[in-house]
Amino acid sequence: MKRKLLSLVLSAALVLSMAACGNEDEPANGSTPQDSTSLSSEPESSSAGEPSDEGDASDASDVGGAASGEPTVIRFGTHWVPELDPYYTDEVTGEYTMGERERQAALAGLEAIKKAYNVEFEYLQYPVDVASDLMTSVLAQDPICDLALMWGGVEPTILAQNVLQDLSAYTGLFEDDEASWLLKGSVFDGYYLLGYEFGETSFPLIVNMTMLEAVDSLKDENGKTIYPTDLFKEGKWTWSTFKDYLGKIKAYYSNVAAPDGAYYDYVQAYETDFRYAALGAVHANGGAIYDGGVTADSAETIEAVAYIQELVDEELLTACHLQDDYTPEWLRGGNDFGKGATVFTDCGGWMIGGHSTECAARGESIGIIPWPMPDDATVDSETYRQSTNGGNSVGVLKGVSPEKTELALKAFILYWQTYHKTIAGVDTIADYHAAAALDKLAGYGVDLYNETYGDDLIDCYTYIMGHMSTNYANMMGLWEDYNTHDQWTEILGQSLFKAPGMSSYDVAIKANLTNLTNKTDSIAAVLKTEGVHDNQKPNITKEKAILTAGTADVDWTQYFSAEDAVDGVIEVTADSITVNEGLDLNTPGKYEKAVTAKVSDKSGNEASSNLTVIVYDADNTDAPTAAAKEELPTVALNTETSGINWSDFLESAEDADGVDVKDNVTADLSTLDTTTPGEYDVTLTVTDYVGNTAEITVKVTVVSE
């Protein structure tokens, strides 16, 4: 009941806060109103650690601020403006693209920075790509924006360009608890990255609470199930306890058949993506893959991986479809969890809601619980933390003046403080976690009001949100690298599952540590230089190569063009072309990767592109053949017909020589109405490269969801 009361109180507070924000005049278009009237007070004074000789931002004549009449415009760059701009409207419907709750919080943030600093945010979408646009603009000494949003994972590329300011001189702005969460940790002896999201563990540990109730060995002397929440509340949710817990679950479910579509034949105790399980254990033990430098070989990290090794060796943790390169199938563990094929898993946060719905349809409840702690730790231990990837990052570009940088940072802090406090209906950031836990768990479909464990689930999640440790490995390029295959996750997988020639993790990580440190050392070396480093590959575009059988003396350069963000057009010469020996221009067929073009820019960045060549018989007079898929895709209500890929409806489409012509499909739309749910017979026409045609009718289902 106390949680129900709290929920009502928070909901009421949110309604009031939204109402307070909802009275301002809003423009009908997608731009921020340019109100030049100063709304209120002077900006707060600078804290210790800010630039000492530049003066306060409010005194800078070239910046504006509360001391002047004209507002200062801070350009906020992003790859997706509709996600941030509360005034942005859909071009077709005219409706706001942000959810109303989030929009009101954003409006409150904009009002706050206008009132305190006379600052307005101008949201600017990158025209090409964040990495390319930031680099070229700083090189031109004309930064495209002041605050630059970077999606999670692109940080190592941006840092290696040396286009971001080190914000060490401004750390005083982030000293108190209300602001400290916005400044990400030190990397390469500097502070380059800001955060703005109160997230959760990127792959939190989730459990089917109902499936636990079938295991008699998990019950106490009174027949009551001992849930993980009970153990956590009592300070007993430890590695040893978790291992014993999994053993009891395995003993029971090893004789229970898994549902259709699951990877394993029998229900698993803990089928998971072992990479995130290991990460959970590492951070729970006070370790990290990167902590100011590569720490994958630290005693804490080695000890945590050794624990995961125990679970693997005793078949208490099973990999979700371990592939040939010793990596798990992406998201398989979560999908099997939704089917009821595993009791525990580490699940992508964006998937939890869907899987909880699957479980609820079977009358089952799920829980989100902290990753267990080492046996010698307590819930209050400083080293006991929950792992998060930290979400997107924001940086300040070089070329932005010190005065404007300071003002931008102050506005950034106040905006996101206001945003999150408005969302949660609280007065301080310190109160956010408890308030937001209810909201997030409700969104995940967790049974908050379960009389047995609802309150405990809320307490567990509140703890998780208040004890985050950022996984900087992802930001430093150490998590995965599909080009070089020397990432931490590959070392981990090969050691855990005993790949041929691979040692145990403690030995393997020391043997491969240089490969990891080279990645970070190369970034560190660039950051010590003065200039911008061009690390962007040229872009190669290509034309379709469709040739008649018997064609000779082909000029392959005409099918490629190359352009670099810095150098401009790059000539594709005959010397940069390689023709695959398997290409036979006399025999009809579709030849994949038949021709390769490779070019380099002036900075030595190399790019390559493969060309598929189609060879057909110009004398063919036979109609092509086509077969529809057994399971046809559905079409969402109100889908624009021009956006439907009709080849998706075909299992195959070939000319008389077996040459694939699935790309040459058109549809007769006269019988299709995508504005009305139902089934429609649509005639598709397949055309081969000579012009011969064949027709096939498929059933198109328009669905409302």
C-alpha positions as CSV (number, residue, x, y, z in Angstrom):
1,M,0.0,0.0,0.0
2,K,2.9,2.4,0.7
3,R,4.0,2.1,-2.9
4,K,0.5,2.7,-4.2
5,L,0.3,5.8,-2.2
6,L,3.8,7.0,-3.3
7,S,2.8,6.3,-6.9
8,L,-0.3,8.5,-6.5
9,V,1.7,11.3,-4.9
10,L,4.2,11.2,-7.7
11,S,1.6,11.2,-10.4
12,A,-0.1,14.2,-8.8
13,A,3.2,16.0,-8.6
14,L,3.9,15.3,-12.2
15,V,0.4,16.5,-13.3
16,L,1.0,19.7,-11.4
17,S,4.4,20.3,-12.9
18,M,3.2,19.6,-16.4
19,A,0.3,22.0,-15.9
20,A,2.7,24.7,-14.7
21,C,4.8,24.3,-17.9
22,G,1.9,24.0,-20.3
23,N,0.7,27.6,-20.3
24,E,3.4,29.2,-22.5
25,D,2.7,30.2,-26.0
26,E,4.1,27.8,-28.6
27,P,4.8,28.4,-32.2
28,A,3.1,26.3,-34.8
29,N,6.3,25.4,-36.6
30,G,9.3,23.4,-35.5
31,S,11.5,26.3,-34.3
32,T,12.2,27.6,-30.9
33,P,10.6,30.9,-30.1
34,Q,13.0,33.8,-30.2
35,D,11.9,35.8,-27.2
36,S,14.4,38.5,-26.7
37,T,13.1,39.6,-23.3
38,S,15.2,38.6,-20.3
39,L,13.0,36.6,-18.0
40,S,14.8,36.9,-14.8
41,S,18.0,36.7,-12.8
42,E,21.7,36.7,-13.4
43,P,23.5,33.4,-13.9
44,E,24.9,31.7,-10.9
45,S,28.5,32.5,-10.1
46,S,31.2,30.1,-11.2
47,S,32.5,27.4,-9.0
48,A,36.2,26.6,-8.3
49,G,38.0,25.0,-11.1
50,E,36.6,27.1,-13.9
51,P,38.7,29.3,-16.1
52,S,40.2,32.0,-13.8
53,D,41.2,34.6,-16.4
54,E,38.3,34.6,-18.8
55,G,35.6,36.2,-16.6
56,D,32.1,35.1,-15.9
57,A,30.0,34.3,-19.0
58,S,27.5,36.9,-18.1
59,D,30.1,39.6,-18.4
60,A,31.2,38.6,-21.9
61,S,30.0,41.1,-24.5
62,D,30.3,38.6,-27.4
63,V,28.2,36.0,-25.6
64,G,25.1,37.7,-24.4
65,G,23.6,35.9,-21.4
66,A,21.3,37.3,-18.7
67,A,23.2,40.6,-18.6
68,S,22.2,41.5,-22.1
69,G,18.9,41.8,-23.8
70,E,19.4,39.4,-26.7
71,P,19.5,35.8,-25.7
72,T,22.6,33.7,-26.4
73,V,21.8,30.8,-28.8
74,I,23.6,27.6,-27.9
75,R,23.6,25.3,-30.9
76,F,22.9,21.7,-29.8
77,G,23.9,19.3,-32.5
78,T,22.2,15.9,-32.8
79,H,21.6,13.1,-35.3
80,W,17.9,13.3,-34.6
81,V,16.3,16.6,-33.8
82,P,12.7,15.3,-33.2
83,E,14.0,13.4,-30.2
84,L,15.1,16.6,-28.4
85,D,13.2,19.6,-29.8
86,P,9.8,20.0,-28.0
87,Y,8.6,22.4,-30.8
88,Y,9.4,19.9,-33.6
89,T,6.3,18.7,-35.5
90,D,5.7,15.9,-37.9
91,E,5.7,17.3,-41.5
92,V,2.6,15.1,-42.4
93,T,0.4,15.1,-39.3
94,G,1.5,18.5,-37.8
95,E,1.7,16.7,-34.4
96,Y,4.6,17.1,-31.9
97,T,7.0,14.2,-32.3
98,M,7.9,14.1,-28.6
99,G,5.6,12.3,-26.1
100,E,3.6,14.9,-24.2
101,R,5.2,14.1,-20.9
102,E,8.7,14.4,-22.2
103,R,7.7,17.5,-24.2
104,Q,6.5,19.3,-21.1
105,A,9.7,18.4,-19.3
106,A,11.7,19.7,-22.2
107,L,9.7,23.0,-22.2
108,A,10.4,23.3,-18.5
109,G,14.1,22.9,-19.1
110,L,14.1,25.5,-21.9
111,E,12.2,28.0,-19.7
112,A,14.7,27.4,-16.8
113,I,17.8,28.2,-18.9
114,K,16.1,31.3,-20.5
115,K,15.2,32.6,-17.1
116,A,18.5,31.9,-15.4
117,Y,21.0,32.6,-18.2
118,N,19.0,34.2,-21.1
119,V,20.0,31.2,-23.2
120,E,18.1,29.4,-25.9
121,F,19.0,26.0,-27.4
122,E,18.9,25.7,-31.2
123,Y,18.7,22.1,-32.2
124,L,20.7,21.3,-35.3
125,Q,20.7,18.0,-37.1
126,Y,24.0,16.8,-38.6
127,P,23.7,17.0,-42.4
128,V,25.8,13.9,-43.1
129,D,27.2,12.0,-40.1
130,V,28.4,13.1,-36.6
131,A,32.0,11.9,-37.0
132,S,32.4,13.5,-40.4
133,D,30.5,16.8,-39.7
134,L,32.2,17.5,-36.4
135,M,35.7,16.9,-37.9
136,T,35.3,18.9,-41.0
137,S,33.7,21.9,-39.2
138,V,36.5,22.1,-36.6
139,L,39.1,21.7,-39.4
140,A,37.4,24.7,-41.1
141,Q,37.6,26.6,-37.8
142,D,33.8,26.9,-37.9
143,P,32.4,24.4,-35.4
144,I,29.0,23.2,-36.6
145,C,27.6,23.4,-33.1
146,D,28.5,24.2,-29.5
147,L,27.2,21.1,-27.8
148,A,27.6,18.0,-29.8
149,L,25.6,14.9,-29.1
150,M,27.3,11.5,-29.9
151,W,25.5,8.2,-29.9
152,G,26.9,5.6,-27.6
153,G,29.8,3.7,-29.2
154,V,31.0,6.5,-31.6
155,E,33.1,8.2,-28.8
156,P,36.4,6.6,-29.6
157,T,36.1,7.8,-33.2
158,I,35.4,11.4,-32.2
159,L,38.0,11.4,-29.4
160,A,40.6,10.2,-31.9
161,Q,39.8,13.2,-34.1
162,N,40.9,15.6,-31.3
163,V,37.9,17.9,-32.0
164,L,36.5,18.0,-28.4
165,Q,37.5,20.3,-25.6
166,D,39.0,19.0,-22.4
167,L,36.6,20.3,-19.9
168,S,38.9,19.9,-16.9
169,A,38.9,23.6,-16.3
170,Y,35.1,23.6,-15.8
171,T,34.8,20.6,-13.4
172,G,33.9,23.0,-10.6
173,L,30.5,23.4,-12.2
174,F,29.8,19.7,-11.5
175,E,31.0,19.5,-7.9
176,D,27.6,19.0,-6.1
177,D,25.5,15.9,-6.2
178,E,22.8,17.7,-8.2
179,A,25.2,18.1,-11.2
180,S,28.0,15.6,-10.8
181,W,26.1,12.9,-12.6
182,L,26.2,15.0,-15.8
183,L,30.0,14.8,-16.1
184,K,31.4,11.5,-17.2
185,G,34.6,10.2,-15.8
186,S,38.1,11.1,-16.8
187,V,39.5,9.5,-19.9
188,F,43.0,10.1,-21.2
189,D,43.7,12.4,-18.3
190,G,40.9,14.7,-19.3
191,Y,37.1,15.3,-19.1
192,Y,35.8,15.2,-22.6
193,L,32.3,13.7,-22.3
194,L,29.0,14.7,-20.7
195,G,26.0,12.5,-20.1
196,Y,22.4,13.5,-19.7
197,E,20.5,10.2,-19.3
198,F,19.5,8.6,-16.1
199,G,19.6,5.1,-17.4
200,E,19.7,1.6,-16.0
201,T,22.0,-1.3,-16.5
202,S,22.1,-1.7,-20.3
203,F,21.6,-5.5,-19.9
204,P,20.1,-5.9,-16.4
205,L,19.7,-9.3,-14.7
206,I,16.0,-10.3,-15.0
207,V,14.2,-13.3,-13.6
208,N,10.9,-15.1,-14.1
209,M,9.5,-14.8,-10.5
210,T,6.7,-17.3,-11.2
211,M,9.0,-20.0,-12.6
212,L,10.9,-19.8,-9.3
213,E,7.8,-20.8,-7.4
214,A,7.8,-24.3,-9.0
215,V,11.1,-25.2,-7.5
216,D,10.5,-26.8,-4.1
217,S,14.2,-26.5,-3.1
218,L,13.9,-22.7,-3.2
219,K,11.2,-22.8,-0.5
220,D,11.7,-22.2,3.3
221,E,10.4,-24.5,6.0
222,N,7.0,-22.9,5.7
223,G,6.7,-23.6,2.0
224,K,7.3,-19.9,1.0
225,T,9.5,-19.3,-2.0
226,I,12.7,-17.5,-1.2
227,Y,13.0,-14.9,-4.0
228,P,16.2,-13.1,-5.0
229,T,14.6,-10.0,-3.6
230,D,14.4,-11.6,-0.2
231,L,18.1,-12.5,-0.4
232,F,19.1,-9.1,-1.5
233,K,17.0,-7.5,1.3
234,E,18.8,-9.7,3.8
235,G,22.3,-8.9,2.4
236,K,22.7,-12.5,1.2
237,W,22.5,-12.0,-2.6
238,T,26.1,-13.1,-3.1
239,W,28.0,-15.0,-5.7
240,S,27.9,-18.2,-3.7
241,T,24.2,-17.8,-3.1
242,F,23.5,-17.2,-6.7
243,K,25.5,-20.2,-7.7
244,D,23.6,-22.4,-5.3
245,Y,20.3,-20.8,-6.4
246,L,21.1,-21.6,-10.1
247,G,22.0,-25.2,-9.2
248,K,18.6,-25.8,-7.6
249,I,16.8,-24.3,-10.6
250,K,18.9,-26.4,-13.0
251,A,18.1,-29.6,-11.0
252,Y,14.4,-28.9,-11.4
253,Y,14.1,-27.6,-14.9
254,S,16.6,-30.0,-16.6
255,N,13.6,-32.4,-17.0
256,V,11.2,-29.7,-18.3
257,A,11.0,-29.3,-22.1
258,A,11.5,-25.9,-23.5
259,P,8.8,-24.3,-25.6
260,D,9.0,-24.4,-29.4
261,G,11.5,-21.9,-30.9
262,A,13.9,-22.0,-28.0
263,Y,17.6,-22.7,-28.6
264,Y,17.9,-25.5,-26.0
265,D,15.6,-28.5,-25.7
266,Y,15.2,-28.0,-21.9
267,V,14.5,-25.0,-19.8
268,Q,17.7,-23.4,-18.6
269,A,18.5,-21.9,-15.3
270,Y,20.5,-19.0,-16.7
271,E,20.8,-18.8,-20.5
272,T,22.4,-15.5,-21.3
273,D,24.7,-13.3,-23.3
274,F,27.8,-14.1,-21.2
275,R,29.5,-10.8,-22.2
276,Y,26.9,-8.9,-20.2
277,A,27.0,-11.4,-17.4
278,A,30.7,-11.0,-17.1
279,L,30.4,-7.2,-17.2
280,G,27.9,-7.4,-14.4
281,A,30.2,-9.5,-12.3
282,V,33.2,-7.3,-13.1
283,H,31.5,-4.1,-11.9
284,A,29.9,-5.8,-9.0
285,N,33.5,-6.6,-7.9
286,G,34.7,-3.1,-8.3
287,G,36.5,-3.9,-11.5
288,A,36.3,-2.4,-15.0
289,I,37.6,-3.0,-18.5
290,Y,38.7,0.6,-18.8
291,D,39.1,3.0,-15.8
292,G,41.3,5.8,-16.9
293,G,43.3,3.2,-18.8
294,V,42.9,-0.5,-19.7
295,T,42.2,-2.4,-16.5
296,A,41.0,-5.7,-18.1
297,D,43.9,-7.4,-16.3
298,S,43.1,-6.0,-12.8
299,A,42.8,-8.4,-9.9
300,E,39.1,-7.4,-9.5
301,T,38.3,-8.1,-13.2
302,I,40.2,-11.4,-13.3
303,E,38.4,-12.6,-10.1
304,A,35.0,-11.7,-11.6
305,V,35.7,-13.6,-14.8
306,A,36.9,-16.6,-12.8
307,Y,33.5,-16.6,-11.1
308,I,31.7,-16.6,-14.5
309,Q,34.0,-19.4,-15.5
310,E,32.8,-21.5,-12.6
311,L,29.2,-21.0,-13.7
312,V,30.1,-22.0,-17.3
313,D,32.0,-25.0,-16.2
314,E,29.2,-26.3,-14.0
315,E,26.7,-25.6,-16.8
316,L,24.8,-23.1,-14.6
317,L,25.3,-20.4,-17.2
318,T,24.7,-21.4,-20.7
319,A,25.5,-19.3,-23.7
320,C,22.6,-18.3,-25.9
321,H,23.7,-20.0,-29.1
322,L,27.5,-19.9,-29.0
323,Q,28.7,-19.2,-32.6
324,D,31.9,-20.4,-34.3
325,D,33.8,-17.3,-33.3
326,Y,32.8,-17.8,-29.6
327,T,30.3,-15.0,-29.5
328,P,26.7,-15.5,-28.6
329,E,23.7,-14.9,-30.8
330,W,22.6,-11.3,-30.3
331,L,19.5,-11.0,-28.1
332,R,18.8,-14.8,-28.1
333,G,18.8,-15.0,-24.3
334,G,16.1,-12.4,-24.0
335,N,14.0,-14.0,-26.7
336,D,14.2,-17.4,-25.0
337,F,13.3,-15.7,-21.7
338,G,10.2,-14.3,-23.3
339,K,9.3,-17.9,-24.4
340,G,9.7,-19.2,-20.9
341,A,12.9,-21.2,-21.9
342,T,15.2,-19.7,-19.2
343,V,14.6,-18.5,-15.6
344,F,17.3,-15.9,-15.6
345,T,19.0,-13.8,-18.3
346,D,20.8,-10.5,-18.9
347,C,18.3,-8.7,-21.1
348,G,18.6,-5.6,-23.3
349,G,16.6,-2.9,-21.6
350,W,14.6,-2.0,-24.7
351,M,13.4,-5.6,-24.9
352,I,12.2,-6.1,-21.4
353,G,8.7,-4.7,-21.9
354,G,8.0,-7.0,-24.8
355,H,9.2,-10.1,-23.0
356,S,7.3,-9.2,-19.8
357,T,4.1,-9.1,-22.0
358,E,4.9,-12.6,-23.3
359,C,5.3,-13.8,-19.7
360,A,2.1,-12.0,-18.5
361,A,0.1,-13.8,-21.3
362,R,1.1,-17.0,-19.5
363,G,0.2,-15.6,-16.1
364,E,3.9,-15.1,-15.1
365,S,5.6,-12.2,-13.5
366,I,9.2,-10.9,-14.0
367,G,11.6,-9.1,-11.8
368,I,14.7,-7.0,-12.3
369,I,17.3,-7.5,-9.7
370,P,20.9,-6.3,-8.9
371,W,23.8,-8.4,-10.2
372,P,24.9,-10.4,-7.1
373,M,27.8,-9.1,-5.0
374,P,31.1,-10.9,-4.1
375,D,30.9,-13.0,-0.9
376,D,33.1,-10.5,1.0
377,A,31.0,-7.5,0.0
378,T,27.9,-5.8,1.4
379,V,25.2,-3.7,-0.3
380,D,27.0,-0.6,1.2
381,S,30.4,-1.5,-0.2
382,E,31.9,1.3,-2.3
383,T,33.1,-1.3,-4.8
384,Y,29.7,-3.0,-5.3
385,R,28.2,-1.4,-8.4
386,Q,25.8,-2.2,-11.3
387,S,27.1,-1.8,-14.9
388,T,25.7,0.6,-17.4
389,N,27.0,1.6,-20.8
390,G,26.2,5.2,-20.0
391,G,24.0,6.0,-23.0
392,N,24.8,8.8,-25.4
393,S,27.5,11.4,-24.8
394,V,27.8,15.1,-25.3
395,G,31.0,17.2,-25.9
396,V,32.0,20.8,-26.5
397,L,33.7,21.4,-29.8
398,K,37.1,23.1,-30.1
399,G,36.7,26.6,-31.5
400,V,33.9,27.5,-29.1
401,S,35.1,30.4,-27.0
402,P,35.8,29.9,-23.2
403,E,32.9,32.3,-22.4
404,K,30.4,30.5,-24.5
405,T,31.7,27.1,-23.3
406,E,31.1,28.0,-19.7
407,L,27.6,29.4,-20.5
408,A,26.8,26.3,-22.6
409,L,27.8,24.0,-19.7
410,K,25.7,25.9,-17.2
411,A,22.7,25.8,-19.4
412,F,23.3,22.1,-20.1
413,I,23.4,21.4,-16.4
414,L,20.3,23.4,-15.5
415,Y,18.3,22.1,-18.5
416,W,18.8,18.4,-17.7
417,Q,18.3,18.9,-14.0
418,T,15.0,20.6,-14.7
419,Y,14.0,18.0,-17.3
420,H,14.5,15.0,-15.0
421,K,13.0,16.6,-11.9
422,T,9.9,17.5,-14.0
423,I,9.6,14.0,-15.4
424,A,9.7,12.5,-11.9
425,G,7.8,15.2,-10.1
426,V,10.5,15.8,-7.5
427,D,12.3,18.8,-6.2
428,T,15.9,17.4,-6.2
429,I,17.9,15.1,-8.3
430,A,18.6,13.1,-5.1
431,D,14.9,12.2,-5.0
432,Y,14.9,11.1,-8.7
433,H,15.9,7.5,-8.4
434,A,13.1,6.4,-6.0
435,A,10.5,8.3,-8.1
436,A,11.8,7.1,-11.5
437,A,12.1,3.5,-10.4
438,L,8.3,3.2,-10.2
439,D,7.9,4.7,-13.6
440,K,10.6,2.6,-15.3
441,L,9.4,-0.6,-13.7
442,A,5.9,0.1,-14.8
443,G,7.1,0.6,-18.3
444,Y,9.0,-2.7,-18.2
445,G,5.8,-4.5,-17.1
446,V,7.1,-5.5,-13.7
447,D,4.3,-6.4,-11.2
448,L,4.8,-3.5,-8.8
449,Y,1.8,-4.2,-6.7
450,N,2.4,-7.9,-6.1
451,E,1.6,-8.4,-2.4
452,T,4.5,-10.7,-1.9
453,Y,7.4,-9.0,-3.6
454,G,6.2,-5.8,-5.3
455,D,7.8,-3.5,-2.8
456,D,11.0,-5.4,-2.8
457,L,11.3,-5.2,-6.6
458,I,11.0,-1.4,-6.3
459,D,13.6,-1.3,-3.6
460,C,16.0,-3.4,-5.8
461,Y,15.6,-1.3,-8.8
462,T,16.0,1.9,-6.8
463,Y,19.2,0.5,-5.6
464,I,20.3,-0.3,-9.1
465,M,19.6,3.2,-10.3
466,G,21.6,4.7,-7.4
467,H,24.7,2.5,-7.8
468,M,25.7,2.7,-11.4
469,S,29.2,2.2,-12.8
470,T,29.8,3.2,-16.4
471,N,31.3,0.7,-18.8
472,Y,33.8,2.9,-20.6
473,A,35.1,-0.1,-22.6
474,N,32.3,0.6,-25.1
475,M,33.3,4.3,-25.3
476,M,37.0,3.5,-25.7
477,G,36.6,1.0,-28.5
478,L,37.5,-2.0,-26.4
479,W,34.2,-3.8,-26.4
480,E,34.0,-5.1,-29.9
481,D,35.8,-4.6,-33.2
482,Y,34.5,-6.7,-36.0
483,N,37.3,-5.7,-38.3
484,T,40.3,-6.6,-36.2
485,H,38.8,-9.2,-33.9
486,D,40.9,-8.2,-31.0
487,Q,38.2,-6.9,-28.7
488,W,37.8,-7.7,-25.1
489,T,34.6,-9.7,-25.7
490,E,36.4,-12.0,-28.1
491,I,39.2,-12.7,-25.6
492,L,36.6,-13.3,-23.0
493,G,34.5,-15.7,-25.1
494,Q,37.4,-17.7,-26.3
495,S,38.8,-18.1,-22.8
496,L,35.5,-19.0,-21.2
497,F,34.6,-21.7,-23.7
498,K,38.2,-22.9,-24.2
499,A,38.8,-22.2,-27.8
500,P,41.7,-24.2,-29.3
501,G,45.0,-22.7,-28.3
502,M,43.3,-20.2,-25.9
503,S,44.4,-20.0,-22.2
504,S,42.3,-19.2,-19.2
505,Y,41.3,-15.6,-18.9
506,D,43.9,-14.5,-16.4
507,V,46.6,-15.8,-18.8
508,A,44.9,-14.8,-22.1
509,I,44.2,-11.2,-21.0
510,K,47.9,-10.6,-20.2
511,A,48.9,-12.1,-23.5
512,N,46.5,-9.9,-25.4
513,L,46.7,-6.8,-23.3
514,T,49.0,-5.0,-25.8
515,N,46.3,-5.3,-28.5
516,L,43.9,-3.5,-26.2
517,T,46.2,-0.8,-24.9
518,N,47.3,0.0,-28.5
519,K,43.8,1.1,-29.2
520,T,43.7,3.5,-26.3
521,D,47.3,4.6,-26.7
522,S,46.6,5.6,-30.3
523,I,43.8,7.9,-29.1
524,A,45.9,9.3,-26.3
525,A,48.7,10.1,-28.7
526,V,46.3,12.1,-30.9
527,L,44.9,14.0,-27.9
528,K,48.4,15.2,-27.1
529,T,48.7,16.9,-30.4
530,E,47.4,20.3,-31.4
531,G,45.7,19.7,-34.7
532,V,42.6,17.8,-35.8
533,H,43.2,14.2,-36.9
534,D,41.4,13.1,-40.0
535,N,40.3,9.5,-39.3
536,Q,37.3,9.4,-41.7
537,K,37.5,7.0,-44.7
538,P,36.5,8.2,-48.1
539,N,33.0,7.3,-49.3
540,I,32.8,5.1,-52.4
541,T,29.6,4.9,-54.4
542,K,28.9,2.5,-57.2
543,E,26.6,2.0,-60.1
544,K,24.9,-1.2,-61.0
545,A,27.0,-3.4,-63.3
546,I,24.5,-5.3,-65.6
547,L,26.3,-6.7,-68.7
548,T,25.3,-9.0,-71.6
549,A,27.1,-12.3,-71.9
550,G,30.2,-11.9,-74.1
551,T,31.0,-8.3,-73.1
552,A,34.8,-7.7,-73.2
553,D,37.2,-4.9,-72.2
554,V,35.1,-3.4,-69.4
555,D,36.3,-0.1,-67.9
556,W,35.5,-0.9,-64.3
557,T,36.4,2.6,-63.1
558,Q,33.2,4.0,-64.6
559,Y,31.2,2.0,-62.0
560,F,32.8,3.6,-59.0
561,S,33.2,7.2,-57.7
562,A,34.9,8.3,-54.4
563,E,34.7,11.4,-52.3
564,D,36.4,12.4,-49.1
565,A,35.0,14.8,-46.5
566,V,38.3,16.7,-46.4
567,D,39.9,16.0,-49.7
568,G,36.9,16.1,-51.9
569,V,36.7,14.0,-55.1
570,I,39.2,11.1,-55.3
571,E,39.9,9.6,-58.6
572,V,39.3,5.9,-59.0
573,T,42.0,4.6,-61.3
574,A,42.6,1.3,-63.0
575,D,45.4,0.6,-60.5
576,S,42.8,0.8,-57.6
577,I,40.6,-1.9,-59.2
578,T,40.9,-5.7,-58.6
579,V,38.8,-8.2,-60.6
580,N,37.9,-11.5,-59.0
581,E,39.1,-14.5,-61.0
582,G,35.7,-16.1,-60.6
583,L,34.0,-13.5,-62.8
584,D,33.0,-15.0,-66.1
585,L,31.6,-12.4,-68.5
586,N,30.6,-15.2,-71.0
587,T,28.3,-17.1,-68.6
588,P,25.0,-15.6,-67.2
589,G,24.9,-15.3,-63.5
590,K,25.0,-13.0,-60.5
591,Y,28.6,-12.6,-59.4
592,E,29.0,-11.3,-55.8
593,K,32.1,-9.2,-54.9
594,A,33.3,-9.6,-58.5
595,V,35.1,-6.3,-58.6
596,T,36.8,-4.4,-55.8
597,A,37.8,-0.7,-55.7
598,K,40.2,0.5,-53.1
599,V,41.1,4.2,-52.5
600,S,43.0,6.3,-49.9
601,D,42.7,9.9,-48.9
602,K,45.7,12.2,-48.2
603,S,45.6,11.3,-44.5
604,G,46.1,7.6,-45.4
605,N,42.5,6.5,-44.6
606,E,41.7,3.6,-46.8
607,A,38.2,2.5,-48.1
608,S,37.2,-0.3,-50.3
609,S,33.9,-1.4,-51.9
610,N,32.8,-4.5,-53.7
611,L,30.7,-4.6,-56.9
612,T,28.2,-7.2,-57.8
613,V,28.1,-7.9,-61.5
614,I,25.0,-9.3,-63.3
615,V,25.7,-11.1,-66.6
616,Y,22.6,-12.1,-68.7
617,D,21.8,-13.7,-72.0
618,A,20.5,-10.9,-74.4
619,D,18.9,-13.6,-76.6
620,N,16.7,-15.2,-73.9
621,T,13.0,-15.1,-74.7
622,D,11.7,-17.3,-71.9
623,A,9.7,-15.7,-69.0
624,P,11.3,-15.6,-65.6
625,T,9.9,-17.6,-62.7
626,A,8.9,-16.5,-59.2
627,A,7.8,-18.0,-55.9
628,A,6.2,-16.3,-53.0
629,K,7.4,-16.8,-49.4
630,E,5.4,-19.2,-47.2
631,E,5.1,-16.6,-44.5
632,L,4.4,-13.3,-46.1
633,P,5.3,-10.0,-44.3
634,T,2.5,-7.8,-43.1
635,V,2.0,-4.1,-43.9
636,A,1.3,-1.6,-41.1
637,L,-1.8,0.6,-41.4
638,N,-1.3,3.8,-43.4
639,T,2.0,2.6,-44.8
640,E,3.1,4.6,-47.9
641,T,3.0,2.1,-50.7
642,S,6.1,3.6,-52.2
643,G,8.0,2.4,-49.1
644,I,7.0,-1.3,-49.5
645,N,9.8,-3.5,-50.7
646,W,7.9,-6.0,-52.9
647,S,10.9,-8.3,-53.2
648,D,10.4,-9.1,-49.5
649,F,7.3,-11.0,-50.5
650,L,9.2,-13.4,-52.9
651,E,11.2,-16.4,-51.9
652,S,12.9,-16.4,-55.4
653,A,12.7,-14.7,-58.8
654,E,15.0,-15.9,-61.5
655,D,15.4,-15.6,-65.3
656,A,15.7,-18.6,-67.5
657,D,19.4,-19.0,-66.7
658,G,18.8,-18.8,-63.0
659,V,20.0,-15.2,-62.6
660,D,18.4,-13.5,-59.6
661,V,15.9,-10.8,-60.7
662,K,14.2,-10.1,-57.3
663,D,15.3,-6.5,-57.6
664,N,13.1,-6.1,-60.7
665,V,9.6,-6.4,-59.1
666,T,6.7,-4.0,-59.5
667,A,3.2,-4.2,-58.0
668,D,-0.3,-3.4,-59.3
669,L,-1.6,-1.2,-56.4
670,S,-5.1,-0.9,-57.7
671,T,-6.5,-3.5,-55.3
672,L,-4.5,-2.4,-52.2
673,D,-5.8,0.0,-49.6
674,T,-3.2,0.5,-46.8
675,T,-5.6,2.8,-44.9
676,T,-8.0,-0.1,-44.1
677,P,-7.0,-3.3,-42.3
678,G,-7.6,-6.5,-44.2
679,E,-6.3,-8.9,-46.8
680,Y,-5.6,-7.9,-50.4
681,D,-4.6,-9.8,-53.5
682,V,-1.7,-7.9,-55.1
683,T,-0.3,-8.8,-58.5
684,L,3.5,-8.6,-58.7
685,T,5.3,-8.4,-62.1
686,V,8.8,-9.8,-62.3
687,T,11.0,-8.5,-65.2
688,D,14.3,-10.1,-66.3
689,Y,17.1,-8.1,-67.8
690,V,16.0,-8.6,-71.3
691,G,12.5,-7.5,-70.6
692,N,10.6,-10.8,-70.3
693,T,7.9,-10.7,-67.6
694,A,6.0,-13.0,-65.3
695,E,3.2,-12.4,-62.9
696,I,2.5,-13.7,-59.4
697,T,-0.3,-12.9,-57.0
698,V,0.5,-12.5,-53.3
699,K,-1.8,-11.9,-50.3
700,V,-1.0,-8.6,-48.5
701,T,-2.2,-8.2,-45.0
702,V,-2.7,-4.7,-43.7
703,V,-2.6,-4.7,-39.8
704,S,-3.5,-2.0,-37.4
705,E,-0.5,-2.6,-35.1
